[in-house]
Amino acid sequence: MNEFNPVIFLILVSFAYDCSNQKDYCMESAGRKGGSFYSNAESACLSYLSYQESIRIGEERNQSISIYRILSEESFLSCVYKTIEKRKCEKKSEYIPHFGY
C-alpha cells in the first residue's frame, strides 16, 4: 500500500495545475466581458484619457475630432464596466478553488 503510483501522482499534478481560485477565474472572465477590444480596465481607462487629450489638441487646432469623441465614449463605458467587474472580483476568495468553466 505504500508503493508510489506514478499515475496517481500525474493525475494530482495535472489537477493542481488546472485548478484556479475563484478570484483568478473571476478576473480572467471579467477581462472577456464588456467587449474584447480592451483586455482590462486599466487599458480602457488609459485609452479614454488619451482620446480626451486628442480631443483637446484637436479643438485647439480646429481639426475634426468626431472620431475621437466616439472612441472616447466607447472607452469610457468599457473603463467603467470593467472597473465594476474587477471590484466584484476583489470580493472573491483566493483560497477556495474554482472547478469547471
N, CA, C and O atoms as a GROMACS GRO file, in nm:
protein
  404
    1MET      N    1   0.081  -0.119   0.000
    1MET     CA    2   0.000   0.000   0.000
    1MET      C    3   0.086   0.126   0.000
    1MET      O    4   0.039   0.233  -0.040
    2ASN      N    5   0.210   0.115   0.044
    2ASN     CA    6   0.298   0.231   0.049
    2ASN      C    7   0.376   0.250  -0.080
    2ASN      O    8   0.471   0.328  -0.085
    3GLU      N    9   0.336   0.181  -0.185
    3GLU     CA   10   0.405   0.194  -0.312
    3GLU      C   11   0.370   0.328  -0.378
    3GLU      O   12   0.258   0.378  -0.366
    4PHE      N   13   0.468   0.383  -0.445
    4PHE     CA   14   0.449   0.509  -0.518
    4PHE      C   15   0.383   0.478  -0.652
    4PHE      O   16   0.435   0.400  -0.731
    5ASN      N   17   0.270   0.539  -0.676
    5ASN     CA   18   0.197   0.516  -0.800
    5ASN      C   19   0.212   0.640  -0.889
    5ASN      O   20   0.155   0.744  -0.858
    6PRO      N   21   0.289   0.631  -0.998
    6PRO     CA   22   0.312   0.749  -1.082
    6PRO      C   23   0.187   0.799  -1.153
    6PRO      O   24   0.176   0.918  -1.184
    7VAL      N   25   0.092   0.711  -1.178
    7VAL     CA   26  -0.031   0.753  -1.245
    7VAL      C   27  -0.111   0.846  -1.154
    7VAL      O   28  -0.159   0.951  -1.198
    8ILE      N   29  -0.126   0.807  -1.030
    8ILE     CA   30  -0.199   0.892  -0.935
    8ILE      C   31  -0.125   1.024  -0.915
    8ILE      O   32  -0.188   1.130  -0.906
    9PHE      N   33   0.007   1.018  -0.909
    9PHE     CA   34   0.086   1.140  -0.894
    9PHE      C   35   0.064   1.235  -1.013
    9PHE      O   36   0.045   1.355  -0.993
   10LEU      N   37   0.065   1.183  -1.134
   10LEU     CA   38   0.043   1.265  -1.253
   10LEU      C   39  -0.098   1.324  -1.255
   10LEU      O   40  -0.116   1.439  -1.296
   11ILE      N   41  -0.195   1.248  -1.212
   11ILE     CA   42  -0.333   1.299  -1.206
   11ILE      C   43  -0.342   1.414  -1.106
   11ILE      O   44  -0.404   1.516  -1.134
   12LEU      N   45  -0.279   1.398  -0.990
   12LEU     CA   46  -0.282   1.504  -0.889
   12LEU      C   47  -0.208   1.629  -0.936
   12LEU      O   48  -0.254   1.741  -0.912
   13VAL      N   49  -0.096   1.611  -1.003
   13VAL     CA   50  -0.020   1.726  -1.054
   13VAL      C   51  -0.099   1.799  -1.161
   13VAL      O   52  -0.105   1.922  -1.161
   14SER      N   53  -0.160   1.725  -1.253
   14SER     CA   54  -0.239   1.790  -1.358
   14SER      C   55  -0.362   1.859  -1.301
   14SER      O   56  -0.402   1.965  -1.349
   15PHE      N   57  -0.422   1.800  -1.199
   15PHE     CA   58  -0.537   1.862  -1.134
   15PHE      C   59  -0.497   1.993  -1.067
   15PHE      O   60  -0.566   2.094  -1.080
   16ALA      N   61  -0.384   1.992  -0.996
   16ALA     CA   62  -0.337   2.113  -0.928
   16ALA      C   63  -0.297   2.220  -1.029
   16ALA      O   64  -0.314   2.339  -1.004
   17TYR      N   65  -0.245   2.179  -1.143
   17TYR     CA   66  -0.204   2.274  -1.246
   17TYR      C   67  -0.324   2.342  -1.311
   17TYR      O   68  -0.321   2.461  -1.340
   18ASP      N   69  -0.431   2.266  -1.333
   18ASP     CA   70  -0.550   2.319  -1.399
   18ASP      C   71  -0.643   2.394  -1.304
   18ASP      O   72  -0.729   2.470  -1.349
   19CYS      N   73  -0.626   2.375  -1.178
   19CYS     CA   74  -0.717   2.435  -1.080
   19CYS      C   75  -0.679   2.582  -1.058
   19CYS      O   76  -0.561   2.615  -1.046
   20SER      N   77  -0.778   2.668  -1.052
   20SER     CA   78  -0.755   2.808  -1.022
   20SER      C   79  -0.847   2.848  -0.907
   20SER      O   80  -0.945   2.779  -0.879
   21ASN      N   81  -0.815   2.957  -0.841
   21ASN     CA   82  -0.903   3.000  -0.733
   21ASN      C   83  -1.013   3.089  -0.790
   21ASN      O   84  -1.009   3.131  -0.906
   22GLN      N   85  -1.111   3.117  -0.706
   22GLN     CA   86  -1.228   3.192  -0.751
   22GLN      C   87  -1.191   3.333  -0.798
   22GLN      O   88  -1.248   3.383  -0.895
   23LYS      N   89  -1.096   3.395  -0.730
   23LYS     CA   90  -1.058   3.532  -0.765
   23LYS      C   91  -0.990   3.537  -0.902
   23LYS      O   92  -1.022   3.623  -0.984
   24ASP      N   93  -0.897   3.445  -0.926
   24ASP     CA   94  -0.829   3.441  -1.056
   24ASP      C   95  -0.926   3.414  -1.169
   24ASP      O   96  -0.919   3.477  -1.275
   25TYR      N   97  -1.016   3.320  -1.147
   25TYR     CA   98  -1.114   3.288  -1.251
   25TYR      C   99  -1.204   3.408  -1.279
   25TYR      O  100  -1.235   3.437  -1.394
   26CYS      N  101  -1.245   3.478  -1.174
   26CYS     CA  102  -1.331   3.595  -1.190
   26CYS      C  103  -1.258   3.705  -1.268
   26CYS      O  104  -1.316   3.766  -1.358
   27MET      N  105  -1.131   3.729  -1.235
   27MET     CA  106  -1.053   3.832  -1.306
   27MET      C  107  -1.038   3.796  -1.454
   27MET      O  108  -1.047   3.882  -1.541
   28GLU      N  109  -1.014   3.668  -1.480
   28GLU     CA  110  -0.999   3.624  -1.619
   28GLU      C  111  -1.129   3.642  -1.697
   28GLU      O  112  -1.128   3.688  -1.811
   29SER      N  113  -1.241   3.605  -1.636
   29SER     CA  114  -1.369   3.617  -1.706
   29SER      C  115  -1.412   3.764  -1.716
   29SER      O  116  -1.480   3.801  -1.811
   30ALA      N  117  -1.373   3.847  -1.620
   30ALA     CA  118  -1.405   3.990  -1.627
   30ALA      C  119  -1.333   4.056  -1.743
   30ALA      O  120  -1.386   4.151  -1.803
   31GLY      N  121  -1.215   4.008  -1.777
   31GLY     CA  122  -1.142   4.063  -1.891
   31GLY      C  123  -1.212   4.036  -2.023
   31GLY      O  124  -1.198   4.113  -2.118
   32ARG      N  125  -1.287   3.925  -2.028
   32ARG     CA  126  -1.358   3.891  -2.151
   32ARG      C  127  -1.492   3.963  -2.162
   32ARG      O  128  -1.546   3.975  -2.272
   33LYS      N  129  -1.546   4.011  -2.051
   33LYS     CA  130  -1.675   4.079  -2.054
   33LYS      C  131  -1.659   4.222  -2.101
   33LYS      O  132  -1.551   4.281  -2.088
   34GLY      N  133  -1.765   4.278  -2.154
   34GLY     CA  134  -1.764   4.419  -2.192
   34GLY      C  135  -1.687   4.447  -2.318
   34GLY      O  136  -1.635   4.558  -2.336
   35GLY      N  137  -1.679   4.351  -2.406
   35GLY     CA  138  -1.607   4.371  -2.531
   35GLY      C  139  -1.464   4.322  -2.520
   35GLY      O  140  -1.406   4.322  -2.412
   36SER      N  141  -1.409   4.283  -2.631
   36SER     CA  142  -1.274   4.226  -2.629
   36SER      C  143  -1.168   4.324  -2.678
   36SER      O  144  -1.051   4.288  -2.687
   37PHE      N  145  -1.206   4.446  -2.710
   37PHE     CA  146  -1.109   4.543  -2.760
   37PHE      C  147  -1.009   4.581  -2.652
   37PHE      O  148  -0.890   4.597  -2.680
   38TYR      N  149  -1.057   4.596  -2.530
   38TYR     CA  150  -0.970   4.628  -2.416
   38TYR      C  151  -0.960   4.505  -2.327
   38TYR      O  152  -1.061   4.446  -2.290
   39SER      N  153  -0.838   4.466  -2.293
   39SER     CA  154  -0.820   4.344  -2.215
   39SER      C  155  -0.849   4.363  -2.067
   39SER      O  156  -0.881   4.267  -1.997
   40ASN      N  157  -0.838   4.486  -2.018
   40ASN     CA  158  -0.865   4.510  -1.877
   40ASN      C  159  -0.908   4.656  -1.856
   40ASN      O  160  -0.909   4.736  -1.950
   41ALA      N  161  -0.943   4.687  -1.732
   41ALA     CA  162  -0.992   4.821  -1.701
   41ALA      C  163  -0.883   4.927  -1.721
   41ALA      O  164  -0.912   5.038  -1.764
   42GLU      N  165  -0.760   4.892  -1.689
   42GLU     CA  166  -0.652   4.989  -1.700
   42GLU      C  167  -0.632   5.035  -1.844
   42GLU      O  168  -0.616   5.154  -1.870
   43SER      N  169  -0.634   4.941  -1.938
   43SER     CA  170  -0.613   4.980  -2.077
   43SER      C  171  -0.730   5.063  -2.130
   43SER      O  172  -0.710   5.156  -2.208
   44ALA      N  173  -0.852   5.030  -2.088
   44ALA     CA  174  -0.968   5.108  -2.131
   44ALA      C  175  -0.963   5.249  -2.073
   44ALA      O  176  -0.992   5.346  -2.144
   45CYS      N  177  -0.925   5.262  -1.947
   45CYS     CA  178  -0.920   5.394  -1.884
   45CYS      C  179  -0.806   5.479  -1.942
   45CYS      O  180  -0.823   5.599  -1.961
   46LEU      N  181  -0.692   5.416  -1.969
   46LEU     CA  182  -0.582   5.491  -2.031
   46LEU      C  183  -0.617   5.535  -2.173
   46LEU      O  184  -0.579   5.643  -2.216
   47SER      N  185  -0.690   5.451  -2.244
   47SER     CA  186  -0.735   5.490  -2.378
   47SER      C  187  -0.829   5.608  -2.370
   47SER      O  188  -0.821   5.701  -2.452
   48TYR      N  189  -0.918   5.606  -2.272
   48TYR     CA  190  -1.011   5.719  -2.254
   48TYR      C  191  -0.932   5.848  -2.232
   48TYR      O  192  -0.963   5.950  -2.294
   49LEU      N  193  -0.833   5.844  -2.146
   49LEU     CA  194  -0.754   5.964  -2.119
   49LEU      C  195  -0.679   6.012  -2.243
   49LEU      O  196  -0.670   6.133  -2.268
   50SER      N  197  -0.625   5.919  -2.320
   50SER     CA  198  -0.552   5.961  -2.441
   50SER      C  199  -0.647   6.019  -2.545
   50SER      O  200  -0.611   6.114  -2.615
   51TYR      N  201  -0.767   5.963  -2.558
   51TYR     CA  202  -0.865   6.020  -2.652
   51TYR      C  203  -0.909   6.159  -2.607
   51TYR      O  204  -0.930   6.247  -2.690
   52GLN      N  205  -0.924   6.178  -2.477
   52GLN     CA  206  -0.961   6.310  -2.427
   52GLN      C  207  -0.853   6.413  -2.458
   52GLN      O  208  -0.882   6.528  -2.493
   53GLU      N  209  -0.728   6.371  -2.447
   53GLU     CA  210  -0.618   6.462  -2.481
   53GLU      C  211  -0.617   6.491  -2.630
   53GLU      O  212  -0.589   6.604  -2.671
   54SER      N  213  -0.647   6.391  -2.712
   54SER     CA  214  -0.654   6.412  -2.857
   54SER      C  215  -0.767   6.508  -2.892
   54SER      O  216  -0.753   6.590  -2.983
   55ILE      N  217  -0.878   6.499  -2.821
   55ILE     CA  218  -0.990   6.592  -2.842
   55ILE      C  219  -0.948   6.734  -2.807
   55ILE      O  220  -0.977   6.828  -2.881
   56ARG      N  221  -0.879   6.749  -2.695
   56ARG     CA  222  -0.834   6.882  -2.653
   56ARG      C  223  -0.739   6.942  -2.756
   56ARG      O  224  -0.752   7.060  -2.792
   57ILE      N  225  -0.645   6.863  -2.803
   57ILE     CA  226  -0.549   6.912  -2.903
   57ILE      C  227  -0.620   6.945  -3.034
   57ILE      O  228  -0.591   7.047  -3.096
   58GLY      N  229  -0.713   6.859  -3.076
   58GLY     CA  230  -0.788   6.882  -3.199
   58GLY      C  231  -0.871   7.008  -3.193
   58GLY      O  232  -0.882   7.080  -3.292
   59GLU      N  233  -0.931   7.035  -3.077
   59GLU     CA  234  -1.010   7.158  -3.062
   59GLU      C  235  -0.921   7.281  -3.070
   59GLU      O  236  -0.961   7.382  -3.129
   60GLU      N  237  -0.802   7.274  -3.013
   60GLU     CA  238  -0.710   7.387  -3.020
   60GLU      C  239  -0.665   7.415  -3.163
   60GLU      O  240  -0.641   7.530  -3.200
   61ARG      N  241  -0.654   7.310  -3.242
   61ARG     CA  242  -0.607   7.324  -3.380
   61ARG      C  243  -0.722   7.334  -3.480
   61ARG      O  244  -0.698   7.335  -3.601
   62ASN      N  245  -0.843   7.340  -3.432
   62ASN     CA  246  -0.963   7.346  -3.518
   62ASN      C  247  -0.970   7.229  -3.616
   62ASN      O  248  -1.004   7.248  -3.733
   63GLN      N  249  -0.938   7.110  -3.569
   63GLN     CA  250  -0.943   6.990  -3.652
   63GLN      C  251  -1.069   6.911  -3.620
   63GLN      O  252  -1.133   6.932  -3.517
   64SER      N  253  -1.104   6.820  -3.710
   64SER     CA  254  -1.219   6.733  -3.688
   64SER      C  255  -1.187   6.634  -3.576
   64SER      O  256  -1.085   6.565  -3.579
   65ILE      N  257  -1.274   6.628  -3.478
   65ILE     CA  258  -1.250   6.542  -3.362
   65ILE      C  259  -1.363   6.443  -3.338
   65ILE      O  260  -1.368   6.380  -3.232
   66SER      N  261  -1.453   6.429  -3.433
   66SER     CA  262  -1.570   6.344  -3.410
   66SER      C  263  -1.532   6.198  -3.384
   66SER      O  264  -1.594   6.133  -3.300
   67ILE      N  265  -1.431   6.146  -3.454
   67ILE     CA  266  -1.391   6.007  -3.432
   67ILE      C  267  -1.334   5.989  -3.292
   67ILE      O  268  -1.355   5.886  -3.229
   68TYR      N  269  -1.261   6.090  -3.243
   68TYR     CA  270  -1.206   6.081  -3.109
   68TYR      C  271  -1.316   6.084  -3.003
   68TYR      O  272  -1.304   6.018  -2.900
   69ARG      N  273  -1.421   6.159  -3.029
   69ARG     CA  274  -1.534   6.162  -2.935
   69ARG      C  275  -1.602   6.026  -2.927
   69ARG      O  276  -1.636   5.979  -2.819
   70ILE      N  277  -1.621   5.963  -3.042
   70ILE     CA  278  -1.685   5.831  -3.045
   70ILE      C  279  -1.598   5.729  -2.971
   70ILE      O  280  -1.647   5.653  -2.888
   71LEU      N  281  -1.469   5.729  -3.002
   71LEU     CA  282  -1.378   5.635  -2.936
   71LEU      C  283  -1.365   5.664  -2.787
   71LEU      O  284  -1.353   5.572  -2.706
   72SER      N  285  -1.368   5.792  -2.752
   72SER     CA  286  -1.360   5.831  -2.612
   72SER      C  287  -1.481   5.780  -2.533
   72SER      O  288  -1.466   5.728  -2.423
   73GLU      N  289  -1.599   5.795  -2.590
   73GLU     CA  290  -1.720   5.749  -2.521
   73GLU      C  291  -1.719   5.597  -2.504
   73GLU      O  292  -1.756   5.546  -2.399
   74GLU      N  293  -1.677   5.527  -2.608
   74GLU     CA  294  -1.672   5.381  -2.602
   74GLU      C  295  -1.571   5.334  -2.498
   74GLU      O  296  -1.599   5.242  -2.421
   75SER      N  297  -1.454   5.396  -2.496
   75SER     CA  298  -1.352   5.355  -2.399
   75SER      C  299  -1.392   5.393  -2.257
   75SER      O  300  -1.357   5.322  -2.163
   76PHE      N  301  -1.464   5.503  -2.240
   76PHE     CA  302  -1.511   5.541  -2.107
   76PHE      C  303  -1.610   5.437  -2.053
   76PHE      O  304  -1.600   5.396  -1.937
   77LEU      N  305  -1.704   5.395  -2.137
   77LEU     CA  306  -1.800   5.294  -2.094
   77LEU      C  307  -1.731   5.161  -2.061
   77LEU      O  308  -1.766   5.096  -1.963
   78SER      N  309  -1.634   5.123  -2.142
   78SER     CA  310  -1.559   5.000  -2.114
   78SER      C  311  -1.480   5.014  -1.984
   78SER      O  312  -1.472   4.919  -1.906
   79CYS      N  313  -1.424   5.130  -1.962
   79CYS     CA  314  -1.349   5.156  -1.839
   79CYS      C  315  -1.438   5.139  -1.716
   79CYS      O  316  -1.400   5.071  -1.621
   80VAL      N  317  -1.555   5.198  -1.719
   80VAL     CA  318  -1.648   5.189  -1.606
   80VAL      C  319  -1.693   5.046  -1.586
   80VAL      O  320  -1.692   4.995  -1.474
   81TYR      N  321  -1.734   4.980  -1.693
   81TYR     CA  322  -1.786   4.843  -1.683
   81TYR      C  323  -1.680   4.747  -1.631
   81TYR      O  324  -1.707   4.667  -1.542
   82LYS      N  325  -1.559   4.755  -1.686
   82LYS     CA  326  -1.453   4.664  -1.645
   82LYS      C  327  -1.405   4.695  -1.503
   82LYS      O  328  -1.363   4.604  -1.432
   83THR      N  329  -1.411   4.819  -1.461
   83THR     CA  330  -1.376   4.853  -1.323
   83THR      C  331  -1.478   4.795  -1.226
   83THR      O  332  -1.440   4.744  -1.120
   84ILE      N  333  -1.605   4.801  -1.260
   84ILE     CA  334  -1.709   4.742  -1.175
   84ILE      C  335  -1.690   4.591  -1.166
   84ILE      O  336  -1.698   4.534  -1.057
   85GLU      N  337  -1.664   4.526  -1.278
   85GLU     CA  338  -1.641   4.381  -1.278
   85GLU      C  339  -1.518   4.345  -1.196
   85GLU      O  340  -1.518   4.244  -1.124
   86LYS      N  341  -1.413   4.425  -1.206
   86LYS     CA  342  -1.290   4.400  -1.130
   86LYS      C  343  -1.316   4.413  -0.979
   86LYS      O  344  -1.265   4.334  -0.900
   87ARG      N  345  -1.394   4.511  -0.941
   87ARG     CA  346  -1.426   4.529  -0.798
   87ARG      C  347  -1.508   4.413  -0.744
   87ARG      O  348  -1.492   4.374  -0.628
   88LYS      N  349  -1.596   4.358  -0.828
   88LYS     CA  350  -1.672   4.240  -0.785
   88LYS      C  351  -1.577   4.123  -0.758
   88LYS      O  352  -1.599   4.045  -0.666
   89CYS      N  353  -1.473   4.113  -0.839
   89CYS     CA  354  -1.378   4.002  -0.824
   89CYS      C  355  -1.293   4.015  -0.699
   89CYS      O  356  -1.248   3.914  -0.644
   90GLU      N  357  -1.271   4.135  -0.652
   90GLU     CA  358  -1.189   4.155  -0.533
   90GLU      C  359  -1.254   4.094  -0.409
   90GLU      O  360  -1.185   4.069  -0.310
   91LYS      N  361  -1.384   4.071  -0.414
   91LYS     CA  362  -1.454   4.011  -0.300
   91LYS      C  363  -1.445   3.859  -0.301
   91LYS      O  364  -1.480   3.794  -0.202
   92LYS      N  365  -1.398   3.802  -0.411
   92LYS     CA  366  -1.390   3.656  -0.423
   92LYS      C  367  -1.272   3.603  -0.343
   92LYS      O  368  -1.178   3.677  -0.312
   93SER      N  369  -1.277   3.476  -0.310
   93SER     CA  370  -1.174   3.412  -0.229
   93SER      C  371  -1.053   3.373  -0.313
   93SER      O  372  -1.065   3.331  -0.427
   94GLU      N  373  -0.935   3.389  -0.252
   94GLU     CA  374  -0.812   3.343  -0.315
   94GLU      C  375  -0.781   3.200  -0.275
   94GLU      O  376  -0.690   3.138  -0.331
   95TYR      N  377  -0.854   3.147  -0.179
   95TYR     CA  378  -0.823   3.016  -0.124
   95TYR      C  379  -0.920   2.907  -0.167
   95TYR      O  380  -0.885   2.789  -0.167
   96ILE      N  381  -1.041   2.945  -0.205
   96ILE     CA  382  -1.138   2.846  -0.248
   96ILE      C  383  -1.116   2.819  -0.397
   96ILE      O  384  -1.120   2.912  -0.478
   97PRO      N  385  -1.092   2.693  -0.433
   97PRO     CA  386  -1.067   2.663  -0.575
   97PRO      C  387  -1.192   2.676  -0.660
   97PRO      O  388  -1.305   2.664  -0.612
   98HIS      N  389  -1.168   2.700  -0.786
   98HIS     CA  390  -1.278   2.707  -0.882
   98HIS      C  391  -1.265   2.587  -0.975
   98HIS      O  392  -1.159   2.564  -1.034
   99PHE      N  393  -1.372   2.512  -0.988
   99PHE     CA  394  -1.373   2.393  -1.073
   99PHE      C  395  -1.467   2.418  -1.189
   99PHE      O  396  -1.576   2.472  -1.170
  100GLY      N  397  -1.427   2.378  -1.307
  100GLY     CA  398  -1.514   2.391  -1.423
  100GLY      C  399  -1.502   2.526  -1.489
  100GLY      O  400  -1.430   2.614  -1.443
  101TYR      N  401  -1.577   2.540  -1.598
  101TYR     CA  402  -1.572   2.665  -1.673
  101TYR      C  403  -1.707   2.709  -1.710
  101TYR      O  404  -1.723   2.813  -1.774
   0.00000   0.00000   0.00000
